[in-house]
Amino acid sequence: MSFQAYLDNIEEKTGLTPRQFIDLAHEKGFDDAAVKAGVIVDWLKADYGLGRGHAMALVHVIKKGPQIDAKHVGTDGVHRDDSETLWLDGKATKPA
């Protein structure tokens, strides 16, 4: 499953876009460099029922933004993506 597909699945499950999760995390101070991933994972599990894999995808965008490693872009591996930049504003507004 691609990184973008993880984010799209999270939106389907929760009704929230990745950008909305970034905003919620910011309100809680979870985007601070001192906050460990486990704290964010626990929050996402407790409040939104997300499993570890999906939660870790959100940890990435909360901590590092939409850029991902180019090594998976254009490959035919399991975790392939079409772009180095993830779309955070919802599936409905994603450019084709």
Secondary structure as UniProt FT lines:
FT   HELIX           3..14
FT   HELIX           18..28
FT   TURN            29..31
FT   TURN            33..34
FT   HELIX           37..48
FT   HELIX           52..64
FT   HELIX           70..72
FT   TURN            78..79
FT   HELIX           91..93
//
